[in-house]
Amino acid sequence: MGLKMAKKIISLSLDEEAYKKYKEICDRNGWILSKQIENFMIKETKRNGVKKW
């Protein structure tokens, strides 16, 4: 069994219209918005040379 990573609650300041439009896409596709942001962060971290994931 792997270790479960702790979750961190954050606050974001986003353009309201961009947020609404992306949230609609997430809702239509059954995506969880926070997971989309997490996946983006992991991808960008790897792309910038961080190897450990």
ZADO-1210 file (C-alpha; in nm, 4 decimals, padded with zeros to 6 digits):
<atoms>
<atom x="00.0000" y="00.0000" z="00.0000" code="MET" pos="1"/>
<atom x="00.1214" y="00.3509" z="-00.0857" code="GLY" pos="2"/>
<atom x="00.1166" y="00.6458" z="00.1460" code="LEU" pos="3"/>
<atom x="-00.1797" y="00.8789" z="00.1141" code="LYS" pos="4"/>
<atom x="-00.0752" y="01.2368" z="00.0460" code="MET" pos="5"/>
<atom x="-00.2197" y="01.5100" z="00.2653" code="ALA" pos="6"/>
<atom x="-00.4608" y="01.7513" z="00.1003" code="LYS" pos="7"/>
<atom x="-00.4091" y="02.1266" z="00.1156" code="LYS" pos="8"/>
<atom x="-00.6986" y="02.3719" z="00.1007" code="ILE" pos="9"/>
<atom x="-00.6105" y="02.6898" z="-00.0893" code="ILE" pos="10"/>
<atom x="-00.7828" y="03.0071" z="-00.1967" code="SER" pos="11"/>
<atom x="-00.7547" y="03.1301" z="-00.5558" code="LEU" pos="12"/>
<atom x="-00.8313" y="03.4590" z="-00.7201" code="SER" pos="13"/>
<atom x="-00.9557" y="03.3956" z="-01.0763" code="LEU" pos="14"/>
<atom x="-01.1184" y="03.5906" z="-01.3534" code="ASP" pos="15"/>
<atom x="-01.4894" y="03.5321" z="-01.2897" code="GLU" pos="16"/>
<atom x="-01.5840" y="03.4730" z="-01.6544" code="GLU" pos="17"/>
<atom x="-01.2947" y="03.2310" z="-01.7124" code="ALA" pos="18"/>
<atom x="-01.3928" y="03.0427" z="-01.3960" code="TYR" pos="19"/>
<atom x="-01.7591" y="03.0156" z="-01.4996" code="LYS" pos="20"/>
<atom x="-01.6748" y="02.8914" z="-01.8489" code="LYS" pos="21"/>
<atom x="-01.4228" y="02.6320" z="-01.7285" code="TYR" pos="22"/>
<atom x="-01.6580" y="02.5177" z="-01.4495" code="LYS" pos="23"/>
<atom x="-01.9278" y="02.4562" z="-01.7122" code="GLU" pos="24"/>
<atom x="-01.6845" y="02.2364" z="-01.9071" code="ILE" pos="25"/>
<atom x="-01.5981" y="02.0463" z="-01.5893" code="CYS" pos="26"/>
<atom x="-01.9658" y="01.9974" z="-01.5053" code="ASP" pos="27"/>
<atom x="-02.0471" y="01.8747" z="-01.8569" code="ARG" pos="28"/>
<atom x="-01.7623" y="01.6245" z="-01.8509" code="ASN" pos="29"/>
<atom x="-01.8040" y="01.5116" z="-01.4914" code="GLY" pos="30"/>
<atom x="-01.4628" y="01.6492" z="-01.3959" code="TRP" pos="31"/>
<atom x="-01.3738" y="01.7729" z="-01.0497" code="ILE" pos="32"/>
<atom x="-01.2350" y="02.1257" z="-01.0851" code="LEU" pos="33"/>
<atom x="-00.9809" y="02.0880" z="-00.8037" code="SER" pos="34"/>
<atom x="-00.8484" y="01.7645" z="-00.9586" code="LYS" pos="35"/>
<atom x="-00.8014" y="01.9436" z="-01.2922" code="GLN" pos="36"/>
<atom x="-00.5916" y="02.2104" z="-01.1184" code="ILE" pos="37"/>
<atom x="-00.3956" y="01.9439" z="-00.9289" code="GLU" pos="38"/>
<atom x="-00.3222" y="01.7520" z="-01.2504" code="ASN" pos="39"/>
<atom x="-00.2063" y="02.0741" z="-01.4178" code="PHE" pos="40"/>
<atom x="00.0274" y="02.1499" z="-01.1270" code="MET" pos="41"/>
<atom x="00.1780" y="01.7988" z="-01.1358" code="ILE" pos="42"/>
<atom x="00.2284" y="01.8168" z="-01.5133" code="LYS" pos="43"/>
<atom x="00.3963" y="02.1574" z="-01.4934" code="GLU" pos="44"/>
<atom x="00.6140" y="02.0491" z="-01.2002" code="THR" pos="45"/>
<atom x="00.7381" y="01.7469" z="-01.3977" code="LYS" pos="46"/>
<atom x="00.7893" y="01.9614" z="-01.7080" code="ARG" pos="47"/>
<atom x="01.0083" y="02.1911" z="-01.5012" code="ASN" pos="48"/>
<atom x="01.2409" y="01.9157" z="-01.3897" code="GLY" pos="49"/>
<atom x="01.0967" y="01.7819" z="-01.0661" code="VAL" pos="50"/>
<atom x="01.1372" y="01.4033" z="-01.0957" code="LYS" pos="51"/>
<atom x="00.9797" y="01.2708" z="-00.7749" code="LYS" pos="52"/>
<atom x="00.6095" y="01.1914" z="-00.8151" code="TRP" pos="53"/>
</atoms>
